[in-house]
Amino acid sequence: MTLPASSQSSPDPRQPYGVQQAQQPFMPPPLKRPGSTSTKVWGIVLIVLGGLGAISLLMTLASAFMGGAGTSAFAPGVDEQTKQEIEKFAATMMEDMLGRWSFWVYLGSEVLVVVLSILAGVRLAIRPKPIGRNLAIARAALVLLFLPVYGIENFSAMDRQMEMQGQMQKSMIDRQIREQAGNKGEKEIQRRQKESQEILDQMSPIMRGVTYGAVIFTVVFVMVLNGLLLFFMTRPSVKDYLESVAAEGTSGIPQLDPSMGLMMGPPPTDPRQGQPPPETGSGRC
């Protein structure tokens, strides 16, 4: 006697409830490695600083080679004599700058700092390698080493600039007083010139203090920034992270994203894979 088809099949003991739908394996959330955040943040900061430094260098070199030419174009609405004084002032400032030893030492150090900043930033944020940490440490040490030269150069430049500006302002004010006085006599002209000189003398210490304060603030900021860079780059977690990324990048480990510091989970598999299909047959009695 042949049983109905519904009773012919015997269930697979390994699948007592029939074939179940494949389930995706549990994948834990990706974890950030210690040191990866500091590495990426400082890499981006160094790339930005390197770009800004390169722009500043190009502007400085352009001004030095131009010798102050065309400076009066940024002062529209002034008479021809004033324009000539501005051009002379700018040319004198460039000549003094090129004659200072501190300018050339500072310029050379800035070129090295820009190159180190960009290389270190790329090797920390974009393509992490242990050499990026060494370049960042060298960059911070170089900045701190040449910081006195930066202070000397800026104070010298500010002193000369304020001196030249005072002379140019006095000349322009004296000329305006003579034009406005007309036929009021030499005594009236001298009185006005004395009053204007007193005003300039009162404003000079204030301007000098503001200028020196800006330089001192910049020096302190540079010290703090590069001190923090040295602190984070000398942390063992940053060193271990970069070394592990370099080792994994050459070992061919699959499912690895070294730039993100994450190990992705394995690809999903079918739980039925490798199992024989359920048995079917004709039952007889």
Legacy VTK file of the C-alpha trace (Angstrom):
# vtk DataFile Version 3.0
C-alpha trace
ASCII
DATASET POLYDATA
POINTS 285 float
0.000 0.000 0.000
1.387 3.402 -0.993
0.982 6.282 1.423
0.052 9.751 0.310
2.850 12.079 -0.730
2.339 14.127 2.425
3.247 11.161 4.585
6.044 9.850 2.380
8.713 12.314 3.404
10.595 11.706 6.600
11.868 14.895 8.301
15.595 15.459 8.500
16.662 15.027 12.151
19.028 17.979 11.657
16.117 20.148 10.469
13.213 19.075 12.748
11.198 22.154 11.868
11.965 22.202 8.196
14.382 24.403 6.303
14.710 27.720 8.112
15.432 31.038 6.451
19.096 31.994 6.493
19.950 34.470 9.236
22.674 37.055 9.076
25.408 36.439 11.624
25.794 38.945 14.439
28.355 41.609 13.654
29.584 43.645 16.611
29.834 47.402 16.075
33.266 48.531 14.837
35.578 49.774 17.543
38.090 52.595 17.246
41.617 51.694 18.129
43.415 53.669 20.836
45.455 56.428 19.243
43.573 56.509 15.934
41.591 59.674 16.743
44.650 61.679 17.807
46.525 60.527 14.728
43.818 61.634 12.305
43.017 64.927 14.045
46.630 66.035 14.179
47.188 64.871 10.622
44.408 67.147 9.399
45.699 70.034 11.541
49.194 69.659 10.083
47.900 69.606 6.511
45.938 72.826 7.137
48.925 74.511 8.801
51.191 73.424 5.961
48.815 74.884 3.374
48.552 78.205 5.223
52.319 78.331 5.638
52.847 77.731 1.917
50.508 80.627 1.066
52.337 82.897 3.522
55.691 81.941 2.023
54.514 82.713 -1.497
53.247 86.135 -0.405
56.522 86.911 1.371
58.624 85.895 -1.634
56.395 87.868 -4.007
56.766 90.995 -1.859
60.527 90.542 -1.602
61.042 90.130 -5.356
58.652 92.991 -6.195
60.503 95.277 -3.797
57.303 97.017 -2.692
56.280 97.961 -6.216
52.570 98.537 -6.682
51.883 99.088 -2.974
50.177 102.415 -3.658
47.541 100.592 -5.703
46.002 99.543 -2.371
45.588 103.224 -1.357
43.205 104.740 -3.914
42.096 108.343 -3.684
45.453 109.800 -2.567
47.484 112.392 -4.408
50.526 111.590 -6.501
53.039 112.814 -3.935
51.525 110.598 -1.231
51.652 107.616 -3.591
55.346 108.232 -4.155
55.948 108.337 -0.409
54.076 105.051 0.041
56.136 103.405 -2.693
59.340 104.701 -1.129
58.254 103.476 2.292
57.473 99.971 0.968
60.756 99.759 -0.958
62.724 100.791 2.134
60.940 98.179 4.243
61.744 95.425 1.727
65.383 96.512 1.538
65.723 96.438 5.322
64.005 93.057 5.512
66.335 91.469 2.941
69.334 92.871 4.806
68.504 91.195 8.127
70.053 87.806 8.907
67.041 86.866 10.998
64.788 87.126 7.934
66.762 84.578 5.923
67.096 82.147 8.835
63.386 82.456 9.561
62.517 82.017 5.877
64.611 78.844 5.605
63.058 77.391 8.752
59.563 78.163 7.440
60.271 76.234 4.233
61.320 73.197 6.276
58.291 73.529 8.571
55.865 73.660 5.623
57.400 70.572 3.991
57.419 68.617 7.252
53.845 69.657 8.060
52.422 68.444 4.756
54.401 65.181 4.731
53.528 64.420 8.355
49.865 65.249 7.793
49.621 62.917 4.812
51.342 60.083 6.698
49.059 60.550 9.705
45.600 61.272 8.279
45.601 59.926 4.716
48.133 57.083 4.619
49.064 56.297 8.233
52.659 55.189 8.647
55.055 55.268 11.622
57.205 57.800 9.761
54.340 60.296 10.035
54.776 60.378 13.796
58.527 60.981 13.445
57.936 63.776 10.944
55.401 65.439 13.245
57.822 65.300 16.186
60.603 66.746 14.005
58.254 69.505 12.845
57.307 70.520 16.397
60.938 70.413 17.580
62.057 72.568 14.631
59.387 75.199 15.325
60.298 75.423 19.012
64.009 75.579 18.156
63.595 78.516 15.766
60.987 80.333 17.865
63.561 82.874 19.183
64.495 83.719 15.601
60.813 84.294 14.838
60.570 86.699 17.789
63.728 88.598 16.822
62.611 88.959 13.204
59.125 90.143 14.066
60.241 92.632 16.713
62.885 94.042 14.349
60.391 94.327 11.506
57.770 95.989 13.727
60.258 98.536 15.114
61.414 99.520 11.641
57.878 99.633 10.310
56.605 101.887 13.097
59.608 104.179 12.664
58.996 104.519 8.931
55.263 104.966 9.400
55.851 107.761 11.910
58.090 109.603 9.472
55.619 109.182 6.616
52.660 110.315 8.733
54.544 113.386 9.940
55.449 114.336 6.378
51.873 113.911 5.153
50.380 115.840 8.071
52.866 118.724 7.657
51.993 118.985 3.982
48.256 119.005 4.706
48.679 121.671 7.395
50.546 123.967 4.989
47.882 123.469 2.330
45.040 124.208 4.757
46.758 127.115 6.535
47.077 129.176 3.376
48.170 132.740 4.254
47.729 132.431 8.047
51.457 132.744 8.655
54.331 130.564 9.732
53.443 130.740 13.429
50.024 129.190 12.831
51.605 126.445 10.756
54.145 125.691 13.477
51.423 125.620 16.144
49.372 123.078 14.199
52.441 120.992 13.475
53.289 120.936 17.184
49.758 119.808 18.081
49.816 117.038 15.504
53.233 115.860 16.726
51.946 115.681 20.297
49.055 113.504 19.147
51.439 111.201 17.295
53.699 110.980 20.353
50.732 109.996 22.530
49.538 107.337 20.105
52.959 105.824 19.472
53.311 103.912 22.814
49.777 102.529 22.450
50.416 101.254 18.939
53.778 99.839 19.974
52.189 98.010 22.916
49.432 96.543 20.721
51.974 95.392 18.141
54.293 93.814 20.690
51.324 92.192 22.413
50.251 90.581 19.135
53.746 89.156 18.595
53.926 87.824 22.164
50.465 86.253 21.834
51.527 84.556 18.595
54.696 83.194 20.219
52.725 81.774 23.159
50.134 80.234 20.837
52.845 78.573 18.732
54.498 77.196 21.863
51.231 75.734 23.186
50.222 74.243 19.821
53.534 72.533 19.188
53.779 71.426 22.817
50.440 69.661 22.438
51.626 68.124 19.172
54.718 66.728 20.883
52.628 65.438 23.783
50.179 63.497 21.611
52.770 62.210 19.151
54.872 60.765 21.976
51.944 58.811 23.454
52.449 55.019 23.328
48.924 54.559 21.946
49.747 56.622 18.842
52.997 54.738 18.303
51.309 51.344 18.732
48.464 52.304 16.408
50.752 53.403 13.579
52.958 50.344 13.952
49.941 48.016 13.926
48.519 49.716 10.840
51.849 49.368 9.058
52.095 45.675 10.002
48.539 44.892 8.949
48.909 46.806 5.732
51.748 44.490 4.639
50.313 41.213 5.942
47.393 41.000 3.541
44.717 40.631 6.222
41.313 40.719 4.484
38.422 42.978 5.474
40.838 45.602 6.858
40.556 49.338 6.423
43.828 50.710 7.858
42.923 54.379 7.296
39.868 54.034 9.552
41.447 51.727 12.089
38.484 49.343 11.900
38.291 45.584 11.386
35.135 44.738 9.524
33.185 41.562 10.281
33.328 38.448 8.096
31.010 38.201 5.099
27.610 36.614 5.825
27.369 32.885 5.228
24.420 30.561 4.622
23.924 28.298 7.647
22.705 25.572 5.290
25.983 25.574 3.394
27.755 22.227 3.712
24.613 20.370 4.854
23.013 17.664 2.705
19.568 18.382 1.339
16.605 16.960 3.276
15.807 13.357 2.375
12.621 12.554 0.529
11.389 9.154 -0.474
8.431 6.820 -0.683
7.455 5.192 2.527
6.096 1.624 2.368
4.444 -0.571 4.876
LINES 1 286
285 0 1 2 3 4 5 6 7 8 9 10 11 12 13 14 15 16 17 18 19 20 21 22 23 24 25 26 27 28 29 30 31 32 33 34 35 36 37 38 39 40 41 42 43 44 45 46 47 48 49 50 51 52 53 54 55 56 57 58 59 60 61 62 63 64 65 66 67 68 69 70 71 72 73 74 75 76 77 78 79 80 81 82 83 84 85 86 87 88 89 90 91 92 93 94 95 96 97 98 99 100 101 102 103 104 105 106 107 108 109 110 111 112 113 114 115 116 117 118 119 120 121 122 123 124 125 126 127 128 129 130 131 132 133 134 135 136 137 138 139 140 141 142 143 144 145 146 147 148 149 150 151 152 153 154 155 156 157 158 159 160 161 162 163 164 165 166 167 168 169 170 171 172 173 174 175 176 177 178 179 180 181 182 183 184 185 186 187 188 189 190 191 192 193 194 195 196 197 198 199 200 201 202 203 204 205 206 207 208 209 210 211 212 213 214 215 216 217 218 219 220 221 222 223 224 225 226 227 228 229 230 231 232 233 234 235 236 237 238 239 240 241 242 243 244 245 246 247 248 249 250 251 252 253 254 255 256 257 258 259 260 261 262 263 264 265 266 267 268 269 270 271 272 273 274 275 276 277 278 279 280 281 282 283 284
